Amino acid sequence: MAEQHREFLEAGAQVLAIVHDSPQAARAFLAQHPSPFPLLLDATHALFEQYGVESKLASLGQRPGLFVIDSEGVVRFTHLGRQQWEIPSNPVVLEEVRCLPCEATR
């Protein structure tokens, strides 16, 4: 998403990444991989558990979860992958974001 961050902003989205690492590990990651959007820490996994994102040994760690949440806090799109690489493409997510105004008028 970093590559198309500007497109997400232009579509009215605020992108956030939530990581379950320690603050030190997150800082080390950001030093190697700068991010145009905020990284939020969930070291206790409370948010991961609330949204059903699980950590499984078979998936080599944290399974990916991606959510599009509207301005009212309603989850409009959910994707929970089984493996780290199973995430929706940016065009798919952008289409969901762009459709949020459509959902509001239904």
Secondary structure, 3 states (H helix, E strand, C coil): CCCCHHHHHHCCCCCCEEECCCHHHHHHHHHHCCCCCCEEECCCCHHHHHCCCCEEHHHCEECCEEEEECCCCCEEEEEECCCCCCCCCHHHHHHHHHCHHHHHCC
